Amino acid sequence: MAESAVTTGERAGAGAGRDLARSLTAPGLVAIGLGATIGAGIFVLTGTAAAQYAGPALSLSFVIGGIACGLVGLCYAELAAMIPEPGSTYTYTRASLGRFPAWIIGWDLVLEFAVAAATVAVGWSGYAQSLAAEFGLHLPRALAGAPGDGGLVNLPAAGIVLLLSALLMRATEEASLVNGLLVACKVAIILAFVGVGVAHLRPDLWHPFVPENAGTFGAYGWSGVFRGAAVVFFAFVGFETVATAAGECRAPQRDAPVGLIGSLLITTILYVAVAAVLTGLVPYRDLDVADPVAKAVDVIGLPGFSTIIKAGALIGLTTSALTALYGQSRIFFAIARDGLLPGIFCRVHPVTRVPVASQLVIGLFTAAVAGLVPIDVLGEIVSIGTLLAFCLVCATVLILRRTDPDRARPFRVPAVTLTAGFGILSCLALMASLPADTWIRLAVWLAIGLAIYAGYGRRHGRLS
């Protein structure tokens, strides 16, 4: 059943103008994973999570998030090697559960990737304005923030999304080269921040390591550690982009697992180190700012180094936004290829083999969100969308092991029942710790998706 569903989709998507270029390798996939994950999570949301939820125990929040992601990452590795197509979770759900559940998760992924890119862009704007202020340059308040942040539109956030969308509309290989160079720069700068920061730590700021609960769930204490893990889970969303890129990989069965697991492991180590240094330099209650790493560097008192770190943050956020926008357009491509969205979204340029229309629409939508929505709202929306997708990935591995046991699996999840089962439980636990209004926003978004499916996808879908 699963194989026939995938084959049907491949036939539906085959033909002139609907094949993506296969130009990516294992190092490129690792770079995509690092480019996507090391961004807003480490440069922006670390401050919010420490100040409002976890305190110095933020590093524990990242450990919890990393463990949950590791379980899910193993499931992604099996599926990406087995079904090396664009679409990530959407494609896997289509193969195991059919068209309608695939549409639901595909629509959830639209929310996840687009809002992730918007969140990163807002963080990029904060660091860009902080860096510009060092040279005496200031934007008018009306153009420096979203309406919820006291402005009218966050012009830098919208602008960087449009610029990166233009780059992605050129060629995947070209964008991958730019991403690889920027990833190398930002990893070097993060390591420099950790190295210099260790020499200026104030260990007294880590006491108490888990602050006493303030009287409500999620406000410090151990519930705050888990609430913090749910919020910073956004920081791990990028490794999923590697699975999305499997359809453009030269040897996906071999390279996709390497890209997924390698990027996740490196990212988790860097996150824990940065969280520990950050809370050891600045009192955690003072980190609720758009540029917490820049604030920590200012405490160190090295002006030149501060400029380098802020530039590194801009690079990191740029690659994170770039890969999120890339992943989103490939989700649109896969959904449209199955007829659930208009066919224009699965047409690719005859020379670059890039889905230009899909990339353009995603860029415009994301730019509008980045310019008009505050960052705290964006981060929570991305986290719940990501966790829902991760639950379905783990479930898909279990279902395909039963419905299609003889299919070739170049990579197999060890102890699959325990691994996938704990992956689902950990994701559900983190979802449960998110605020109620985040669930309401997710429900509204899914209701819009149901309306689109009823009005268009149900009649035009190519899969039975």
N, C-alpha and C positions, 0 to 999 in steps of 0.2 A: 504493500500500500504506500509506504513512505517513498519507495524508489519511484513508483509510478507517478506520484504527485510531483516529485522534483523533476522527473523527466518531462512531464507535461508542461511544467513551467519553463523548462529550458527550450522546448519546442516553441512555446508561445513567444518566448523572448528572442528566438533566433532570427536570423535574417539580417539584411543590410540595415545599418543604422542603429542596431540594438546590441552590439557587442562592445564591451569595454576592453581597453588595452591591458595586456598582462605584462607589466614592466617592473613590478616590485619584487624585492628579495628579502631574505631574513633580516639583515641589518636595517633595511628600509622599514620593515614592519616593527622592529624594536623601536626605531626612531619615531615612527608614527605613534606607537603606544606611549613613549615617554613624552612626545610632543603634546599629546592629548591630556595625559594625566597630570604632568607637572605644570600646573597653571594656576587657575583661580583657587583651587583647593589649598595650595601651599602658600600662595602670595596674598590671598584675600580672606578666605573663609576660616583660616586658622585663627585669626584675631577674633572674629565673631563667636566661634565655638568656644574659645578659651574664656572670653569675657562674660558670656551669657550662660554657659552650660557646664563645662568641664574643669575650668581653672587650670592649674599646672598638670592635672591628669590628662590633658589633651593628648599627650603621647600615647596613653592607654587607649584613648578613643581611636587613634590611628591604627594601633595594633589590632583592636577588635574589628575595625573596618577592613584591615588587610587580611585577617583570617577569613572573614566572610567572603571577601573578593577572591581569595585563593581557592576556596571551594568552588565558587562559581567559575573561576578562570579555568580550572581543570575541565569543567563541563563544556565551556566554550571551546577549549582546545580540541576535544573530541569531535564536536559538531563542525568546527571550522575545517578540520582536516577531512571529515567525512562528506561535508556538503560545501565545497569551496565556491560559493556564489555570493554576489553582492546581496545585502539585505540583513545580514546578521540575524538577530532574534526573530525578525519577521519571517525570514526564509526557513529557519528551523521549525518555527511554529506551523508554518504552512505544510512542511513535510510530515509533521506528526499529528496535527490536530485538524488541518483543513483550512478552508478559505476564511470563514468568519472569525475564528479565534486569531488567525494570522492578521486580519485587518485590525482587530482590537489592539494587538500588541504593536503593530506597525504604526498605528495612530499614536499610541503611547510613546513610541520611539521618536516620532516627529516632535512631540513635546520635549522629550529628554534631550535630544541633540540640539534643537534650535534654541531652547532656553539655556542649555549649557553654554553654547556659544555666546548668547546674550550676557550671561553672568560673567563670563571671562572678559567680554568687551567692557563691561562696567568697571571691573577691576583694572583693566588696562587704562581706562580713562583716569582712574584715581592716581595711578602711578605716573602717567604721562603729565597730569597737571602738577603733581608733586615735583617732578623733575623740571618741568618748565618754570615753576616758581623759583627754583634756585638761580635761574637766569633772569628773573624779574618779569616773567611773562605770565599773565593771568587772563583767563576767559571771563566774560561777564557771567554772573551767577545764573542768569536765565538759560545759558547755553552749556552750563557745567554739570547739571544734574537733572534727574527725572523729576516729574511733578511731586512725587512723594518725598523727594529729598530737597525740596525748596527751590527747584528750578523749573524750567519749561520743557527742556529736552537735553539729554546728555549727548551733545554733538560729537565729542571725540569717540564715544562708544559706538554710535551709529556709523561714524566715518570709517573706523578700522574694520568693521564688518563688511562694508561695501568694498573697501580696498582689497581685503583678502578674498572676497567672492570673485572679484575681477581676476585675481591671480589663479584661482582654482578653475576658472573658465578657460584657461589657456591649455594646460596639459598636466596630467597626473605626475609624470616623471619629473617635469620641471618643478612642480610644487613640492614633490618629495625631496628633491635636492635642496631646495631652500629650507624645508623643514629640518632635514638632517644637519645642516650647518648651524641653524639656530638652536637645535637641541644640544649640540656639543657645547655651544657657548653658555647656555643657561645651566647645564649640569656643572660646568666648571665654576660658574659664579656661585651656585648654591653651595658647592663644596668649600669655596672660599669664605662664604658667610658662616658656615658651621665652624670652620677652622679658626677664624678670627673671633667669632662669638664665644667659643669655649674659653678663650683667654680672658674674657671680660665677664664671665658668669657671676651672678650673685645667688649662691645656693639657698640663701634664706628666702628667696622668692618662691621656692618650691615647697614651702611649708605653710599650711598643711598641703600635702600633695593632692589629696581629694578634699576640697573644701566642704564644710558642713552644709547639708541641704538647707535651702532657704525657706522650706515649708511647702513647696509645690513640686510636682514631678518635673524633672528635667532641669531644675534650678540648682545646680551643684549636687554634691553627694554622688553616689553611684548611679542614681537615675540620670544625673547630669552627664556622667561619663558616657552612658549609652545614648542619651539625646545628642551629645556631641558627636558620637560615632555615626549616628544617623545623618547629621548635618554634613559632616566632613566626608561622608560616603560619596558625596558629589566629587570629591577629589580623585576617586578611583574610576569615574565614569569613562575615562579615555581609553583604557585597555580594550574596551569593547569595540573601539574603532578598528582594531587590528582584525577582528573577525569580519567586520564590514568590508575591509580591504582584501580579504582572501580571494575574492572574485577577480582581483587585478594582480595576483601574485603568480610568479613564474612556476613555482613548485609549492602550491598551497598545502599539500599533505604533509610535507616536511617542515616548511617555514612558518606556517600559521601557529602551531603549538609553541615553537621557539619564540616567536614575537609576542604571543600572549603571556606566557609564563615569565619570560625574561623581563619584559617591561614592567609587569606587576611586581616582581621581586625587587627590582632596583628602585621603583617608585616608593614602595612601602618603607624601605630602609631610609631613603632620603626624607620622607615625611616625618618619621619618628624622630630623626636627628634634628630637623628644623624645629619641630614642635618643642622639643626639650630645650633647645637653645633660646628660642623665642620667649618662652615663659621664664627662662632663667635670666633674661636681660631686662624685661619690662614687667611690672606688676600686671597680672592677668586682667584685672578690671579695666586697665588702660588700653587694652588691645582692640577694643571695638571700633576700629577705623577701617577705611577702605584700603590702606596700605600698611599693614602691621609690620611687615619685614622692614620697610623703610623706617618706621618708627623705632624699631629695635636697633637699626644701624645708627640712627641719630643719637641714641643713648651711648653707643660705643665712643662717639666723638671723633670720628675720622671723616672729615668732610669729603675728601676725594673718594674714599671707599664707599661712602653713602651714594655718591653719584653712580659709581659702578654697579652697586647692588640694584638701584632703581632701574638702571638700564637693563640689567639682567632680568629683573621682574617683567619689564616690558617685552623682552625677547620671549620669556617663558609664557607669558599670557598670549603673545602673538601666535606661537605655535599651537597652543591649546585651542584658541579660537579657530585657527586654520584647519586643524584636524576635525574639530566638531562640525564645522561647516561642510567639510569633505564627507564625513560619515553621513550627515543628514541627507545630502543630495543622493547618495547611493541607496539610502532607504527609500526615498521617493522613486528612484529608478526601478528598484525591485518591485515596489507596489504597483507602479504604473505598468510594468511589464506583464503583470498578471491581470491587467484590465481594471483594477480597483480604483485607479485614478486615470485621468485623460492621457492618451497615448503620447502627447507631446513631452511628458516628463520622462519617458524612456527612450527618446530619440537622442542619439549621440552625434557629435560633430564628425563629419567624414574624415577629417585629418587627425584631430587630437584625440578622438574617441572619448570625449567628455560629455556628460549629459548637461548641456548648456542651459536649457530651459529650467531644468530642475534646480541647478545651482543658482540661477538668477532669482527665481521665486523665493527660494530659501534665504538667499542673501537679503532680499528686500524685507521679508517678514522678520527675520532676526534683527536687522538694523532697527526696525520700528520698535521691537520689544526692548532692545538694548537702550534705545533712546528715551523710553517712556516708563519703564518699570524699575522700582528700587531693587538693590541687590539682595537684601535679606529675603524678600518674597521669591526672587528667582531661584536662590540656592535651595530652598526647601522644596520647590516644585520639581527641580531636577532630581533631587534625592529620591523622592517617592516614585517618580517615573522610572528611574534606574532600578530601584529595588524590585518593582513589579516585573520589569523585563527580566531581571536576574532569576526571579522565582520560576518564570516560565522556561528559561534556559535549562535549569536543573530538572524541571519536570519533563522537558522534551527528551533529555538524555535517557531518563528512565523509561519513557514511553517507547522510544525507538529501539531500546534494547529488547523490549518484549515484542513489538510489532514487526521489526525488521532485524532479527538477530544475526542474519547471515551477511549483512552488508559489510563491505570492507571498511575497517576502522584503523587507519594508520596510527592513530593515537587513541588509547583507551583509558578512561578514568579508573584509577585504582579504587577497589572497594566501592563500586559505583552506588550501591544503595545507601551506604552510610554517607559518602561524600555528597551526593546530590541531596539526600534527605536533610543533612545538617545545613547544606547551603540554603535550602528552602526555609528551614526554621530560623536560621540567623537573619535572613532577609526580612521575613515576616516580623521578627522581633524588632528589628530596626524601624520598619514601617510603623509598627504600633507606637513607637516612641515619638513620632512626629506629631506636630500640633493638628488639631481637628480641622482648622481652616485649610490646611494643605490637602487633606483628604477631600474637602469640598471642591477645591480648585481642580483636583484630578477628576472627580466625578463629573464636573461641568465639561471638562475637556473631552472625556470619553463620551458624554452625551452628544456633543457636537459631532464626534466621529461616527456614532451610531446613525445620526441623521444623514451624514454624507454617504454612508454605506447603503442605507435604505433608499436614498434618492438616486445613487449612481452605481456604486460598486456591486450591489446585488444583481443588477441587470447586465452589467458589462464584464463581470469577473469571468476568467477563462477556466478556472479550476472547479471541479465538481466536489 
